[in-house]
Amino acid sequence: MKIYEFGIAFVCILSEDLKRGKNTVDNETDILFVDDNENLAKSVTIGLKKNGYKTDVANEPIKALEMLTSHCYHILISDINMPRLNGALLAQVASQLFPQMHIILITAYDFNDYVNDYPAIESMTKLAKPFEITELLSVLDQKVDMYCENV
């Protein structure tokens, strides 16, 4: 078992899971959506599923980390401002553990407020809240096309 320390969070990852290649390409695009606003998470998930995306939800980053290490996700969509562990730290950890996974950050706040503390998020795709599902779908279509080109 490897233990990674990122700020206040300690993330335990079973190295055997990483060696077995849990994050390899499947035939479908698997998305993990992370937001503490359960109504938003439910609405977005319904919209994504209606458009053919296989989507799971976590309402807090700690749960999302558990899910990321137990399932192959191609795309992580995460709110930044959440209690306990914020989405910027989640994104930074996820990008280090699963560099091939695309990450989309969403927030109603200024993204620049987080870049100094979490420099890895500067190059990640960002989408400001509130957003229309069509905006998110457009971003996802680009990410899926990029992912398929690199496989």
HELIX and SHEET records of a PDB file:
HELIX    1   1 SER A   15  LYS A   19  1                                   5    
HELIX    2   2 GLU A   38  LYS A   50  1                                  13    
HELIX    3   3 PRO A   61  SER A   70  1                                  10    
HELIX    4   4 GLY A   87  LEU A   97  1                                  11    
HELIX    5   5 ASN A  112  VAL A  115  1                                   4    
HELIX    6   6 PRO A  119  SER A  123  5                                   5    
HELIX    7   7 ILE A  133  ASN A  150  1                                  18    
SHEET    1   A 2 LYS A   2  PHE A   6  0                                        
SHEET    2   A 2 ALA A   9  ILE A  13 -1                                        
SHEET    1   B 5 LYS A  54  ALA A  58  0                                        
SHEET    2   B 5 ASP A  30  VAL A  34  1                                        
SHEET    3   B 5 ILE A  75  ASP A  79  1                                        
SHEET    4   B 5 HIS A 102  THR A 107  1                                        
SHEET    5   B 5 THR A 125  ALA A 128  1                                        
END                                                                             
